[in-house]
Amino acid sequence: MAIFCHPFSFLTPKKLINPLKPTSTFTYINLHIRFQAMNSRSDSSSSKVMCQMVPGLDTNEKEYILDQTFERYTSKMVKRNGKGTAIVWFRNDLRVLDNEVLFKAWVDSESVLPVYCVDPRVFQASTRYFGFPKTGGLRGQFIIECLADLKKNLMKRGLNLLIRHGKPEEIIPTLAKDFASHAVYAQKETCSEEVNVEKLVSKALRRVQLPHSTGRSTSQGSANSPTLQLVWGGTLYHLDDLPFSTNSIPDVYTQFRKSVEAKCSIRSCAKISMSLGPAPCIEDWGCVPSVEQLGLQPQEVSKGLRFLGGETAALSRVYEYFWKKDFLKIYKETRNGMLGPDYSTKFSPWLASGSLSPRFIYEEVKRYEKERLANDSTYWVLFELIWRDYFRFISVKYGNSIFHLGGPRNVERRWNQDQRLFDSWRNGCTGYPLIDANMKELSATGFMSNRGRQIVCSFLVRDMGIDWRMGAEWFETFLLDYDPCSNYGNWTYGAGVGNDPREDRYFSIPKQAQTYDPEGEYVAYWLPQLQKLPKRRGTFLENYTWSKLCLSNLETLMETGPLRQEKTVMEDGGGRRRKDT
């Protein structure tokens, strides 16, 4: 593969030796014409690379893995001790295995009614500050697949999934009244939009009057209304098991991790009965919606990684990565890769949708360590899961400040919202191949490597000086693995406004490219126009424009603030040097 670097190296924060350094826009035009000529002679077949399915197993193998896994997590010892009908309000916990919401509802009732509400505030709304679609077509399709799989897996256990379109605070109370449900069970969320919906549902439930024959005990003089039972879930460590109160959660990740590792234990996965029935008698359970019915624009994945939504796919991916391909043992060495399905676990989309339990991953890691080997790589998967916990618990501590411009520390810093600069970033037309390739992957697949996310974040906020919330909201639209805690936690962290300022690092794009894409394979995959550039192994071919669109951004890129200056390091308001990564 050809070797690349960004075209505007004389504008980069870390100055390079550049024998091809152009001195005028005219030189750029000549280089652009030269590149267009190369491109016209290139083999277009390189852009027709088929996408890779994740997981890469056939249907029969996935179903077999699902059945075997469910069998391991089934217990004949679990007994029901409740009465009446309990509603399970599915939200971001779209799974059966190790779902404490479903487990508690089943134990406390004679019948369970699983419900999913297609909320227009999730699928048809815009992001708060900059008006991007709150949910893009790629994540919408992924969620649809999660719902279809959840419905199938519930039916295997004697239940079904009731799908209704509308706001939960209008749908759930009506169902509670119709089925005389004594309680509604749901996973507890932490961010304000989700918490506000919880409050609205709880308030509406208090207005529902049930007959006393439901079996629910009530105090004298109180209304016999259904209650909203919020159950903590979605994290490796349970909130109730933390060695500190939510107000005292350590701001520094390392302190948080060491404390929970030393003082907490991880709860075992909940084991449930093989049969979860009987299901309530319902004529129309509702159909899994299409992308168009969600009000979203369909988008096919034709290149890169195509993630299949649902619990079946999630469990299959764990099996594929840990046991079939045996990549767990080298995870720490490969996790910073950017190309292909197996440099990292790729669990995050299923974790975000709740199709996969972090506690299940933990138990599989421990089983792998017992049956095969334990090393730094097996531990590092758990290390990354603790990062997810950290951001979730920090959102409890700091609330909406994780969405504010100054972040949890209320940092005052000058940002710009230059639309042309931002558009060049989000469209992958900055002229910096490593940045552009990552942004092309995001828009085409809904996924980007962890290393790529750090790089494009640093470029947007450090080099361009763009308001970090623009990047965070763009990620919110496209990421399959979007969840507010991890997304905004990572963006505040990368922008230097997070609660842990010690990791306020600047990423040198040339250095990142040399380290993580030395052969230019990743860039060439997403920018196939560059494949015919001369090969210079071990170095970078500098100063080219990779497309006509990039050329239109030259004037802006050269004349706007941070990109115009040549800096050896970036400095924050206090003059402290950031590590050049």
C-alpha positions in Angstrom: 0.0 0.0 0.0 1.0 3.6 -0.5 2.4 5.5 2.4 0.7 8.7 3.3 0.5 11.7 5.5 -1.6 14.8 5.5 -1.1 17.4 2.7 -0.8 20.5 4.8 2.1 19.4 7.0 3.5 23.0 7.3 0.3 23.8 9.1 0.5 21.1 11.6 1.2 21.8 15.3 4.3 19.7 15.2 6.7 21.0 12.5 8.1 18.4 10.1 11.0 18.2 7.7 9.2 18.6 4.4 11.2 18.5 1.2 8.0 18.9 -0.9 6.6 21.9 1.0 4.6 24.0 -1.4 4.8 27.8 -1.2 1.5 28.8 -2.9 -2.0 27.8 -3.7 -0.8 27.4 -7.3 1.4 24.6 -6.2 -1.6 22.9 -4.5 -3.5 23.2 -7.8 -0.7 21.5 -9.7 -0.5 18.8 -7.1 -4.3 18.4 -7.3 -4.2 18.1 -11.1 -1.4 15.5 -10.8 -3.4 13.5 -8.3 -6.6 13.7 -10.5 -4.5 12.2 -13.3 -3.4 9.4 -11.1 -6.9 8.8 -10.0 -8.2 8.6 -13.5 -5.8 5.8 -14.2 -6.5 3.9 -11.0 -8.4 0.6 -10.9 -11.9 1.4 -9.6 -12.3 -2.1 -8.3 -10.6 -1.0 -5.1 -13.7 1.0 -4.1 -15.9 -2.1 -4.5 -14.6 -4.0 -1.5 -17.5 -5.9 0.1 -18.4 -5.1 3.7 -17.6 -7.6 6.4 -20.4 -8.8 8.7 -19.9 -8.6 12.5 -20.2 -11.3 13.7 -19.1 -13.3 10.7 -21.0 -16.5 11.5 -23.8 -18.1 9.6 -27.4 -18.2 10.9 -27.4 -21.8 12.1 -24.1 -21.2 14.1 -25.5 -18.1 15.7 -28.7 -19.8 16.7 -26.8 -22.7 18.2 -24.6 -20.4 20.2 -27.7 -18.6 21.5 -29.4 -21.8 22.6 -26.2 -23.1 24.3 -25.6 -19.9 26.1 -29.2 -19.6 27.3 -29.0 -23.2 28.5 -26.0 -22.3 30.7 -27.9 -19.3 32.2 -31.1 -21.2 32.9 -32.1 -22.3 36.4 -34.9 -24.6 37.5 -34.5 -23.3 41.1 -36.0 -19.9 40.4 -39.6 -19.6 41.5 -42.3 -17.0 41.1 -43.8 -15.5 44.2 -46.0 -12.7 42.9 -49.4 -12.1 41.6 -51.0 -10.3 38.7 -49.4 -8.9 35.6 -46.1 -7.0 35.6 -45.1 -4.7 32.7 -41.5 -4.8 31.5 -40.7 -1.5 29.8 -37.7 -2.2 27.6 -35.4 0.8 26.9 -31.7 0.4 26.5 -31.7 -3.2 27.8 -32.8 -5.1 24.7 -31.9 -8.6 25.8 -33.1 -11.6 27.8 -29.9 -13.0 29.3 -28.9 -11.3 32.5 -31.7 -8.7 32.4 -32.5 -7.9 36.0 -35.5 -5.9 34.9 -37.0 -8.9 33.3 -35.9 -11.2 36.1 -37.5 -9.1 38.9 -40.7 -8.6 36.9 -41.0 -12.4 36.3 -40.4 -13.3 39.9 -42.9 -10.7 41.2 -45.8 -11.6 39.0 -47.9 -14.4 37.4 -47.6 -12.9 34.0 -45.2 -10.5 32.2 -46.1 -8.0 29.5 -42.9 -6.9 27.7 -43.3 -3.5 26.0 -41.2 -1.3 23.7 -42.3 2.3 22.9 -41.1 3.8 19.7 -40.7 7.3 21.1 -40.6 10.2 18.6 -38.3 12.1 20.9 -35.7 9.5 20.3 -36.2 8.9 16.6 -37.6 12.1 15.1 -36.0 14.8 17.2 -32.8 16.9 16.8 -29.8 17.3 18.9 -29.9 20.0 21.5 -27.5 22.7 20.2 -26.8 22.1 16.5 -29.9 20.4 15.2 -28.5 17.2 13.8 -30.8 14.2 13.7 -30.8 12.6 17.2 -30.8 9.1 15.7 -29.4 8.5 12.2 -30.5 5.8 9.8 -27.6 3.4 10.6 -28.4 3.3 14.3 -32.1 3.2 13.6 -31.6 0.0 11.5 -29.4 -1.5 14.2 -32.1 -0.9 16.9 -34.7 -2.4 14.6 -32.6 -5.5 14.3 -32.2 -5.5 18.1 -36.0 -5.4 18.5 -36.7 -8.1 16.0 -34.2 -10.4 17.8 -35.6 -9.5 21.2 -39.1 -10.4 20.0 -37.8 -13.7 18.6 -36.0 -14.6 21.8 -38.9 -13.7 24.1 -41.2 -15.9 22.0 -38.8 -18.8 22.4 -39.4 -18.4 26.1 -43.2 -18.1 26.0 -43.5 -14.3 25.8 -43.7 -11.7 23.1 -42.8 -8.1 22.6 -45.6 -5.5 22.4 -44.5 -2.7 20.1 -46.3 0.6 20.3 -45.6 4.0 18.7 -45.8 7.0 21.0 -44.6 8.5 24.2 -44.1 6.0 27.1 -45.9 8.3 29.6 -49.0 7.9 27.4 -48.7 4.2 26.4 -47.4 2.6 29.7 -50.2 3.9 32.0 -52.9 2.9 29.6 -51.5 -0.6 29.4 -51.2 -0.7 33.2 -54.9 0.1 33.5 -56.0 -2.3 30.8 -54.1 -5.2 32.3 -54.5 -4.2 36.0 -50.7 -4.2 36.3 -49.5 -3.6 39.9 -46.0 -2.5 38.7 -44.0 -1.4 35.7 -40.3 -2.5 35.7 -37.6 -0.6 33.8 -33.9 -0.1 33.7 -32.8 3.1 35.6 -31.1 5.7 33.4 -28.9 8.5 34.5 -29.1 11.4 32.0 -31.7 14.1 32.1 -33.8 13.3 29.0 -34.2 9.7 30.0 -34.8 10.6 33.7 -37.4 13.1 32.7 -39.3 10.4 30.8 -39.1 8.2 33.9 -40.7 11.0 36.0 -43.4 11.5 33.5 -44.3 7.8 33.4 -44.2 7.6 37.2 -46.5 10.7 37.5 -49.0 9.3 35.0 -49.0 5.9 36.7 -50.1 7.6 40.0 -53.2 8.7 38.2 -54.2 5.1 37.3 -56.7 3.6 39.7 -56.6 -0.2 40.0 -59.0 -2.6 41.7 -57.7 -3.9 45.1 -58.0 -7.4 43.7 -54.6 -7.0 41.9 -52.9 -8.4 45.0 -50.7 -5.4 45.6 -50.4 -4.3 49.2 -51.1 -0.7 49.8 -51.0 1.4 52.9 -54.3 2.6 54.4 -55.6 5.6 52.7 -53.2 5.5 49.7 -54.4 5.1 46.1 -54.1 1.6 44.6 -52.0 2.7 41.7 -49.2 0.9 39.8 -45.7 1.8 40.6 -42.6 2.3 38.5 -39.9 0.0 39.7 -36.5 1.3 38.4 -33.8 -1.3 38.4 -30.1 -0.5 38.1 -28.4 -2.2 35.1 -26.0 -1.8 32.3 -22.8 -1.6 34.3 -20.2 -4.1 35.4 -20.3 -2.9 39.0 -23.6 -2.3 40.6 -24.3 1.2 41.9 -25.2 -0.1 45.3 -21.9 -1.9 45.6 -19.6 1.1 45.1 -17.3 1.9 48.1 -18.4 5.6 47.9 -21.5 7.7 47.5 -22.4 9.1 44.1 -21.3 12.6 45.3 -17.9 11.2 46.3 -17.1 9.3 43.1 -13.4 9.9 42.3 -12.9 12.4 39.4 -9.8 10.6 38.2 -10.4 7.3 36.4 -7.4 5.5 37.8 -8.5 6.3 41.4 -12.0 5.1 40.6 -10.7 1.9 39.0 -8.3 1.0 41.8 -11.0 1.6 44.4 -13.7 -0.6 42.8 -11.2 -3.3 41.9 -10.0 -3.5 45.5 -13.3 -3.1 47.4 -16.1 -4.3 45.1 -17.2 -7.6 43.8 -19.0 -8.1 40.5 -22.5 -9.7 40.8 -23.2 -12.9 39.0 -25.4 -12.9 36.0 -29.1 -13.5 36.8 -30.3 -16.9 35.8 -33.9 -17.3 34.8 -36.4 -20.0 34.1 -36.5 -21.6 30.6 -40.1 -20.6 30.3 -41.1 -17.0 31.1 -44.8 -17.4 30.1 -47.7 -17.2 30.1 -48.0 -14.1 28.0 -51.0 -11.9 28.4 -53.7 -12.4 25.8 -53.2 -9.7 23.2 -54.6 -9.7 19.6 -52.1 -7.3 18.1 -48.6 -7.3 19.5 -47.4 -4.9 16.8 -44.8 -5.3 14.2 -41.1 -4.4 14.3 -41.0 -1.0 12.5 -39.0 -0.2 9.4 -36.5 2.6 9.2 -39.0 4.6 7.2 -41.6 4.1 10.0 -39.1 5.5 12.5 -39.0 8.6 10.3 -35.4 8.0 9.3 -33.6 7.8 6.0 -32.5 4.3 5.2 -28.8 3.7 4.6 -27.1 0.6 3.4 -23.7 -0.4 4.5 -21.8 -1.5 1.4 -18.2 -1.1 2.7 -16.4 -1.6 6.0 -18.0 -3.3 8.9 -21.7 -4.2 8.9 -22.9 -4.8 12.5 -25.9 -7.1 13.0 -28.1 -5.9 15.8 -29.6 -8.1 18.5 -28.7 -10.4 21.4 -28.1 -13.4 19.2 -25.5 -11.5 17.2 -24.0 -10.1 20.5 -23.5 -13.5 22.1 -22.2 -14.9 18.8 -19.6 -12.1 18.6 -18.4 -12.9 22.1 -18.0 -16.6 21.1 -16.4 -15.7 17.8 -13.8 -13.3 19.3 -13.0 -15.2 22.5 -13.4 -18.9 21.6 -13.5 -19.5 17.8 -10.8 -17.0 16.7 -9.0 -16.9 20.0 -8.2 -13.2 19.7 -8.8 -12.4 23.4 -5.2 -13.4 24.3 -3.8 -10.6 22.0 -6.4 -7.9 22.6 -4.1 -5.5 24.3 -1.6 -5.6 21.5 -4.1 -5.2 18.7 -6.8 -2.9 20.3 -5.4 0.3 18.7 -5.9 -1.0 15.2 -8.2 0.7 12.7 -8.9 -1.7 9.9 -10.9 -5.0 9.9 -13.3 -6.7 12.3 -10.8 -8.4 14.7 -8.3 -5.8 16.0 -10.7 -5.3 18.9 -13.8 -6.9 20.4 -16.4 -4.7 18.7 -18.8 -5.3 21.6 -19.7 -1.6 22.1 -22.8 -1.4 19.8 -24.5 -4.3 21.7 -23.4 -2.9 25.0 -25.0 0.5 24.1 -28.3 -1.0 23.1 -28.3 -3.3 26.1 -28.2 -6.4 23.8 -25.2 -7.6 25.7 -24.5 -7.6 29.5 -21.1 -6.4 30.7 -21.4 -9.0 33.5 -21.7 -11.7 30.9 -18.5 -10.5 29.2 -16.8 -10.6 32.6 -17.9 -14.2 33.2 -16.7 -15.2 29.8 -13.3 -13.6 30.4 -13.0 -15.5 33.6 -14.0 -18.7 31.9 -11.4 -18.1 29.2 -8.8 -17.4 31.8 -9.6 -20.7 33.6 -9.8 -22.8 30.4 -7.1 -21.2 28.2 -4.9 -18.5 29.7 -4.9 -15.3 31.7 -2.7 -12.3 30.7 -2.7 -8.6 30.3 -5.0 -8.8 27.3 -7.7 -10.7 29.2 -7.5 -8.1 32.0 -7.6 -5.2 29.5 -11.1 -6.1 28.3 -12.3 -5.7 31.8 -10.2 -2.5 32.1 -12.2 -1.0 29.2 -15.5 -2.1 30.7 -14.6 -0.2 33.9 -14.2 2.9 31.7 -17.8 2.5 30.7 -18.8 2.2 34.3 -16.8 5.3 35.2 -18.5 7.5 32.6 -21.9 6.2 33.7 -21.3 6.9 37.3 -19.7 10.3 36.6 -23.0 11.2 34.8 -24.8 10.5 38.0 -22.4 12.8 39.9 -22.2 15.7 37.5 -25.6 15.6 35.8 -26.1 17.9 32.8 -22.7 19.6 33.2 -21.3 16.8 30.9 -23.3 18.4 28.1 -22.3 22.0 28.8 -19.6 23.9 26.9 -17.3 24.2 30.0 -17.9 20.6 31.0 -17.9 19.3 34.6 -15.1 21.7 35.6 -16.8 24.7 34.0 -13.6 25.5 32.0 -13.7 28.8 30.2 -12.1 28.6 26.8 -12.7 30.3 23.5 -14.2 28.0 20.8 -15.4 28.8 17.3 -18.3 27.4 15.4 -16.9 27.9 11.9 -19.4 26.0 9.7 -16.9 25.5 6.8 -14.3 24.0 9.0 -16.8 21.8 10.7 -18.3 20.7 7.4 -14.8 19.7 6.1 -14.3 17.6 9.2 -17.7 15.9 9.3 -17.7 15.2 5.6 -14.1 13.8 5.6 -12.8 16.6 3.4 -10.1 18.2 5.5 -7.3 17.0 3.3 -5.7 15.1 6.2 -6.1 11.5 5.0 -6.1 9.9 8.5 -8.9 12.3 9.6 -10.8 12.0 6.4 -10.7 8.2 6.3 -12.0 7.9 9.9 -14.9 10.3 9.2 -15.7 8.4 6.0 -15.9 5.2 8.0 -18.2 6.8 10.5 -20.6 8.1 8.0 -20.6 4.8 6.0 -20.8 2.3 8.9 -21.7 4.0 12.1 -18.5 2.8 13.7 -15.0 4.1 14.3 -12.1 2.7 16.2 -11.2 4.0 19.6 -7.9 5.3 18.3 -9.7 7.0 15.4 -12.2 8.7 17.8 -9.4 10.2 19.8 -7.6 11.4 16.7 -10.6 13.1 15.1 -11.6 14.6 18.4 -8.2 16.1 19.0 -8.1 17.5 15.4 -11.5 19.1 15.7 -10.9 20.8 19.1 -7.2 21.3 19.2 -6.3 22.1 15.6 -9.5 23.6 14.3 -10.6 25.1 17.7 -14.2 24.0 17.0 -16.8 23.8 19.8 -16.4 20.2 21.0 -20.2 19.8 21.3 -20.5 20.0 17.5 -18.4 16.9 17.3 -20.2 15.2 20.1 -23.6 15.8 18.6 -22.4 14.5 15.2 -21.2 11.3 16.8 -24.6 11.1 18.6 -26.3 11.0 15.2 -24.1 8.4 13.6 -22.6 6.0 16.2 -24.2 2.6 16.5 -22.7 2.4 20.0 -23.9 5.9 21.1 -24.9 6.3 24.7 -24.9 9.8 26.3 -22.6 8.9 29.2 -19.7 7.4 27.2 -20.1 9.7 24.2 -20.1 13.0 26.1 -17.8 11.7 28.8 -15.2 11.0 26.1 -15.7 14.3 24.3 -15.3 16.4 27.5 -12.2 14.3 28.2 -10.8 14.9 24.8 -11.6 18.6 24.8 -9.9 19.2 28.1 -13.1 20.2 29.9 -13.7 16.8 31.6 -13.5 16.2 35.3 -10.0 14.5 34.9 -7.7 17.2 33.4 -4.5 15.1 33.7 -5.2 13.3 30.4 -5.5 16.6 28.4 -3.4 15.3 25.5 -2.8 16.6 22.0 -2.6 14.1 19.1 0.0 14.8 16.4 -1.7 13.5 13.2 1.6 12.6 11.4 2.8 10.7 14.4 -0.5 8.9 14.8 -0.5 7.9 11.1 3.1 6.6 11.3 2.3 4.6 14.4 -1.1 3.2 13.7 -1.3 3.1 9.9 2.4 2.9 8.8 1.6 1.2 5.5 -1.4 3.5 4.7 -3.7 0.5 4.4 -6.5 2.0 6.5 -6.4 5.3 4.6 -6.2 3.6 1.3 -9.3 1.5 2.1 -11.4 4.5 2.8 -9.8 6.9 0.3 -9.1 4.5 -2.6 -8.1 7.5 -4.8 -4.8 7.4 -2.9 -3.9 3.8 -3.7 -1.9 4.7 -6.8 0.3 7.3 -5.1 4.1 6.3 -5.1 5.1 3.9 -2.4 7.8 5.1 -0.1 8.1 2.5 2.6 8.9 3.9 6.1 8.1 7.5 5.2 5.1 9.6 4.2 4.4 11.1 0.9 3.4 14.6 1.9 1.5 17.6 0.5 -1.2 16.3 -1.8 -4.9 17.0 -2.0 -6.8 13.8 -2.1 -10.0 15.1 -3.8 -11.6 18.1 -5.4 -13.6 18.7 -2.3 -10.5 19.1 -0.2 -9.2 21.7 -2.6 -12.2 23.9 -2.0 -11.3 24.0 1.7 -7.7 25.2 1.2 -8.3 28.9 1.7 -10.3 28.2 4.9 -7.8 25.7 6.3 -4.8 28.0 5.7 -6.4 31.3 6.9 -8.4 30.2 9.9 -6.9 30.5 13.4 -5.4 27.4 14.8 -4.6 25.8 11.5 -2.6 28.8 10.3 -0.1 28.7 13.2 3.0 26.5 13.4 3.2 25.1 16.9 5.5 22.6 18.4 3.1 22.0 21.3 -0.3 23.1 22.4 -0.7 25.0 25.7 -3.8 25.4 27.8 -4.9 28.5 29.6 -2.5 27.8 32.5 0.5 27.4 30.2 0.9 23.7 31.1 2.3 21.7 28.2 0.2 18.8 26.9 1.7 15.6 26.0 2.2 15.3 22.3 0.8 11.8 21.6 
